[in-house]
Amino acid sequence: MQLQDVFSHYGDDLKRVEALMDLHLRSDVDMIPEVVGHLVGSGGKRFRPLLLLVAADLCRYRGEHRYALAAVIEFIHTASLLHDDVVDEAKTRRGRTSANNIWGNSASVLVGDYLYSKAFKLMSEANNLAVIKLLSTTSNTMAEGEVFQLMKCGDVRITEKDYFSIIEKKTAVLISAACAIGGLLGDVAEEKVQALTRFGMRL
């Protein structure tokens, strides 16, 4: 089985996630959907939402919260990309001109903040304290990783341990959280949630 087969199997579920994302990105402030649409529409794979859906399926959860929380995961990921491109002074993202080079750094940072706040508003509606705690910790860890990367930028003495710490905090923790949320939604035993957490981290 190829990864594309998994995407195809969950195609209808991913469409539900996309529809929710579109719904929650509507705003009277035109710049918000423009900036987010530029990035979201530029070819992202929706890998993290897919993992959440698969993990929820594995843990026999079929409820509606899986769609909202898959959107939350993608909002957090997208917000981190907007902020990342500002910090890195990036010119492109996914083969297109980066948002900060079209709308400016201030707009990118503020729209990223909007996405973070929208993500937390959505996750609070799921009314699952364990999920809120996990994603709060995850977002904090991602910010820490970004700052640590900034400290190490251009440092020729950077170690392999430092490098792995950066990619774990910036990338792996969100993939890990996506898997763990499936278990939390399914209300499975703690050791199963931890197994999903480890799987996501190693993936």
N, C-alpha and C positions, 0 to 999 in steps of 0.2 A: 504493500500500500504506500502511495506517495502522499506527501503533504497536501497536494492539490485535491486528492480524493477526500481528505478530511474536510477541507474548505467546502467542497461540493456537497458533502453530506449535511453540513450545517449551514448551507446556503440560505435557506428560508429564515433560520434563526438570526443569521447575520444581517439579513434585510430588516428584521425587526429592530435590531440594534441601530442600524443606519437611520431608520425612520425616527427612532427616539432621539438620536443625536440631532437630526435636522429639526425636530420639534423644539428641543431645548436650546438650540442655537439661534432661535428667532429673537430679534431685539429691535427696539425702535432706534437704536444707535447703529446706523448702517455699517459702520466700519467693523463692528464685531463679527457679523456673519461673513463679511468680505475677507477679513484677515484669516479667520478660521477656515472658511471654505477654500481659500487658496492653498492652505497646508493640508487639510483633510482630503481635498480633492486631487492631491498631487501623487496619488499612487500608493498610499500606505496599505499594508497588507492586512490590518486588523488581526494580527497574530495574537495579541494579548486578549482581546475579547473572545477569540476562538478558544483559547486555552481555558478561559473561565467557563464558557459554555460546555466544553468537553468535560471539565472537572465536575461541573454541576450534574451533568448527565451520568457520569460515573457514580456519583453519590446519590442518584435517584431523585434529584430535585428538578421539578418541572414547572415551578412557579414563575410568575412574571418578574420577580426581582432580578432574575439572572440577566434580563435584557437591560434594565436600568443600570445595574452594576457593571455590566460589560461596557456600556457607554461611559460610565464614570472612569473606568480604567483607561479608556481611549482618550478622554478629556485630560486626565492627568498626564498621560504620555504626550499629548499634543502641546499642552502648556509647557512641559519641560523642554520640548523642541524649540518652541518660540523663545524661551529664555536662553536656551543653549546657544542659539544662533546669534543672539545679541552679545553674549559673553565672548563667543569665539570670533565675532566680527565676520560671520560667514557671508559669502556672496550667493551661494546656491544651497538648495535643499531638495533632494530627490530629483536632481536634474533641472530644477526650475529656480528662477531668482527667488532668494529667500525673502520672507515677509518683511524683515527689518530693512531690506534694501529697497522695498517698494513703499512701505508706510512709515519707516523710521523706527529707531530703537524704542522710543517712548510708547508708540502704539503697540509694538510687539510685546513689550513687558506688561502693559496694562491689559491687553487682550489675554495674555497668558494668565494674569491674575484673575481675570473674569472666568476663565475656564476652570481654574482651581476652585474658585468659590462656587461655581455652578456644580462642579463635581461633588463638593461637600454638601451642597443643598440636596442634590439627588440621592446621595448615599444616606442622608439623614431620613429621607422618606421611606427607605427600606426598613428603618426601625430595627436594625440589628446591631447591637452595641459591639459585638465581637468584630464585625466588619468595619465599623467606624474606627475602632481602636487600631485595627490592622492597617487601614489605609492612612490614618493619621501618622502612625509610626513610619510607614513606607514613604510618605511624602516628605517627612522630616529627614529621613535617611537620604533620600534623593538630593535634597537641598545641601545636605552635609557633603555628599559626594561631589557636587558641583563646586562647592567652595574649596574642597581638598584638591580637586583637579586644577583650579585656578592657582592655588599655592604652588603646585608642582609644575605648572606650565613653564617650559624652558629650563627646568632643573635637570642638568646632565647627571645628577647623582640619584635620580629617581630609581627606586628598586622595583624588582618584580612584585614584591609584596605590596608596594604602593600602587602599582598598576592594577593588580587584581582587586585591591580595595576600592579603587575608583570605579572600575567596571561593575563590581558587585553593587556598590551603592547607587550608581547612576542608572544601571540597566537591569541587573539580575533581580533586584528586590521587587520591582514592579511585576516582572514575569512570575516570580515566586508568589506574590500576593494574588495575582489573577488565578493561579491554580488553587491556592488555599481558600479563596472565597467560595469556590465550588463546593468544597468540603464544609465550610461554615454554613452555607445555605442548605446543604443536605443534612445538617445537624448530625454529622457522623462523629465517631469517637475521636478524641484528641490525637491519638497516635496516627489516625488516618489523615487528619488535617496536617500533622507534622510531616507525614510521608509526601503529601502533595506539595507542601512548602519546600521540602528538600528537592523534589523532582524539578520544580520550577527554577530553583536556584541553580541546579546542575545543568538544566537545559540552557 
